[in-house]
Amino acid sequence: MIRLTDIYFIREDRKILDNVQLEVRKGEHWVILGRNGSGKTTMLELVNGYEFPSKGKVEVLGNRYGQCDVREVRRKIGYISQSLFEKLNLTDPVWEVVATGEYAFLRFYETIEPKVIEKAIALLQRVGLGHVVDQQLGTLSQGERKKVMLARALMTNPEILILDEPCSGLDLYEREKLLADITELGTEMTVVYVTHHLEEMIPLFTHVALIENGRLVAAGPKKEVLTSDNLLQVFGVPVEIDWFKDRPWIKVL
């Protein structure tokens, strides 16, 4: 599904990513875990083809970037990030924001096909937002905005869903509701999830990549990778890990 090989990403003599190797196979769901500024979001930008490595190969769904039409590959990837949300217009109606996902637009400047509008409304209903389809995006709560972005990401029926800290800013109730939606979607597509909070690692996720200062500390099955020693190296804090119903919780020592 995704293969990063010998990836270096350098900006102004700084190695943001340093010799990253990662492969996500069909049937796996990954969490990329690390501190702020560790290189997590840059990895997502490479997978989406919004950035290109200084060195190395990026392959997504059998396509090698630099030898394919990246725009066509992007149509098979659903992407949710705060940076993308900030590019949207808060005065646009919610249904229109979702409908833009069909074409990877940020706004419409032409007539929208009725079938696209119907699809957008159906997806809003699926994520429990059928009652806000005509409201302006800016009137919604943080939790509702995240679900709008989720519905928008699903407009192209993606094979891969990439989420960059989707629970940031949510309270406990809204976080768990969104994580439940993501769990359901995991039966339909590969999920790659970036966070720095272990408690968001729901049972859906099978694998973890730990990144620190642009280098992968460890990557593989979650219970092999999530050790006290690895987490100390990544976060600089001594912790113990408790697993409860296949979900990790940490105790700071």
C-alpha positions in Angstrom: 0.0 0.0 0.0 2.7 2.5 1.0 6.5 2.1 0.8 9.1 4.7 1.9 12.6 3.7 0.9 15.9 5.5 2.0 13.9 8.7 2.6 15.8 11.9 3.4 14.1 15.3 3.6 16.4 18.2 4.0 15.6 21.9 4.3 18.2 24.5 4.9 20.8 21.9 6.0 18.4 20.4 8.5 17.5 16.7 8.2 13.8 16.7 8.9 13.7 13.0 7.9 16.8 10.9 8.1 17.0 7.5 6.3 13.4 6.6 6.9 12.3 3.1 5.8 8.6 2.2 6.2 6.2 -0.3 4.5 2.5 -0.4 5.1 0.9 -3.6 3.8 -2.7 -4.3 2.9 -4.7 -5.2 6.0 -2.4 -3.2 8.4 -3.4 0.0 10.2 -0.5 2.2 11.4 0.0 4.8 14.0 3.0 7.2 13.6 3.9 8.4 17.1 6.4 11.0 18.1 6.9 14.4 19.7 6.0 17.7 18.1 8.5 18.5 15.3 9.7 15.0 15.0 8.9 14.6 11.3 5.4 12.9 11.5 3.5 15.4 9.3 6.3 15.5 6.8 6.0 11.8 6.3 2.3 12.3 5.5 3.0 15.1 3.1 5.4 12.8 1.2 2.8 10.0 1.0 0.2 12.5 -0.3 2.6 13.9 -2.9 2.5 17.4 -1.4 6.2 17.3 -0.7 9.0 15.2 -2.4 12.0 13.7 -0.7 15.5 15.1 -1.1 16.6 11.5 -1.6 14.8 8.2 -1.7 11.7 6.5 -3.2 8.0 7.0 -2.3 5.6 4.3 -3.6 1.8 4.4 -3.0 -0.7 1.9 -4.2 1.8 0.5 -6.7 2.8 4.0 -8.1 6.2 5.5 -7.7 6.2 9.2 -7.3 8.1 10.9 -10.0 7.0 8.3 -12.5 3.2 8.7 -12.3 0.4 11.4 -12.1 0.4 12.2 -8.4 -3.0 13.8 -8.7 -4.6 10.5 -9.7 -3.0 8.8 -6.8 -4.3 11.5 -4.4 -7.8 10.7 -5.4 -7.3 7.3 -3.8 -6.2 8.9 -0.5 -8.4 10.5 2.0 -6.5 13.1 4.0 -7.5 14.9 7.2 -5.3 17.6 8.7 -5.6 21.0 10.5 -3.5 22.7 7.7 -6.1 21.5 5.2 -9.0 22.7 7.3 -7.4 26.2 7.6 -7.5 26.5 3.8 -11.3 26.1 3.7 -13.8 29.0 3.9 -15.7 29.1 7.2 -18.7 30.8 5.5 -19.3 28.0 3.0 -22.3 25.7 3.8 -21.2 22.3 5.3 -22.5 20.2 2.3 -20.5 22.3 -0.1 -17.3 21.9 2.0 -17.8 18.1 1.9 -18.6 18.1 -1.9 -15.3 19.8 -2.7 -13.6 16.6 -1.7 -14.9 14.9 -4.9 -12.5 17.0 -7.0 -9.9 17.9 -4.3 -11.0 21.6 -4.7 -11.0 24.1 -1.8 -14.0 26.0 -3.2 -16.4 25.7 -6.1 -16.6 28.3 -8.8 -19.1 26.5 -11.0 -22.3 24.5 -10.9 -22.1 21.4 -8.8 -23.5 18.2 -10.2 -26.7 17.0 -8.3 -25.2 13.5 -7.7 -22.1 15.1 -6.0 -24.4 17.0 -3.7 -26.4 13.9 -2.9 -23.2 12.0 -2.1 -22.0 14.8 0.2 -25.2 14.9 2.1 -25.3 11.1 2.4 -21.8 11.1 3.9 -22.7 13.8 6.4 -25.6 11.6 7.5 -23.3 8.7 7.8 -21.1 10.6 10.3 -24.1 11.9 12.2 -24.2 15.4 10.8 -27.3 15.3 8.6 -28.8 18.1 10.7 -26.1 20.6 9.9 -25.8 20.3 6.1 -26.9 23.9 5.4 -25.1 25.5 8.2 -21.9 27.5 7.7 -18.7 25.6 8.5 -17.7 28.2 11.0 -20.7 27.7 13.2 -19.8 24.1 14.0 -18.1 22.8 17.1 -14.6 21.4 17.0 -16.0 17.8 17.0 -18.4 18.6 14.2 -15.7 20.2 12.1 -13.5 17.0 12.4 -16.4 14.9 11.2 -17.0 17.3 8.3 -13.4 16.7 7.3 -13.9 13.0 7.7 -16.9 13.1 5.4 -15.0 15.2 2.9 -12.1 12.7 2.9 -14.5 9.9 2.0 -15.9 11.6 -1.1 -13.6 9.7 -3.5 -14.0 6.3 -1.8 -10.3 6.2 -0.9 -8.2 3.1 -0.4 -6.1 4.8 2.2 -7.3 7.2 5.0 -4.5 9.4 6.5 -5.3 11.4 9.6 -2.9 14.0 11.1 -3.8 14.5 14.8 -7.5 14.4 14.1 -8.4 14.4 17.8 -6.5 17.6 18.6 -8.7 20.0 20.5 -11.5 17.5 21.2 -12.9 16.7 24.6 -13.1 13.1 25.8 -16.6 12.6 24.5 -15.9 13.9 21.0 -12.6 12.1 20.8 -14.1 8.8 21.6 -17.0 9.4 19.1 -14.5 10.2 16.3 -12.3 7.2 17.2 -15.4 5.0 16.9 -16.1 6.3 13.4 -12.4 5.6 12.5 -12.8 2.1 13.8 -15.7 1.5 11.5 -13.9 2.8 8.5 -10.9 0.5 9.2 -13.0 -2.4 7.7 -13.1 -0.6 4.4 -9.6 1.0 3.9 -6.1 1.2 5.3 -5.7 3.8 8.0 -2.6 5.7 8.8 -2.9 7.9 12.0 -0.5 10.5 13.4 -0.6 11.4 17.0 1.6 12.0 20.1 -1.0 10.6 22.5 -0.8 6.8 23.1 -4.4 6.7 24.5 -5.7 7.4 21.0 -4.3 4.0 19.8 -7.6 2.1 19.5 -7.6 -1.7 18.9 -8.0 -1.1 15.2 -4.3 -0.2 14.9 -2.0 -3.1 14.3 1.4 -1.4 13.8 3.3 1.6 15.2 6.2 3.6 13.9 8.1 5.6 16.6 9.9 8.7 15.2 12.4 10.9 17.0 14.3 13.8 15.4 13.5 12.5 11.9 14.7 9.0 12.5 12.6 5.9 13.1 13.4 4.4 16.5 11.3 1.3 15.9 8.5 0.2 13.5 6.4 -2.9 13.6 3.6 -4.7 15.5 2.3 -2.4 18.2 3.1 -4.6 21.3 6.6 -5.2 20.1 7.3 -1.5 19.4 5.6 0.1 22.4 8.1 -0.6 25.1 9.2 1.5 28.0 12.7 1.8 26.6 11.5 2.9 23.2 9.1 5.5 24.6 11.8 6.9 26.9 14.0 7.4 23.8 11.2 9.1 21.9 9.6 11.2 24.6 12.3 11.6 27.2 10.0 10.5 30.0 10.1 7.2 31.9 6.8 5.4 31.7 5.1 2.1 32.2 2.5 0.8 29.7 -0.7 -0.9 30.7 -2.8 -2.7 28.0 -6.5 -2.7 28.6 -8.8 -4.2 25.9 -6.0 -4.0 23.4 -5.5 -0.3 24.0 -2.3 1.1 25.6 -2.4 3.5 28.6 0.7 5.0 30.2 1.8 5.7 33.7 4.5 8.3 34.2 7.1 7.1 36.7 
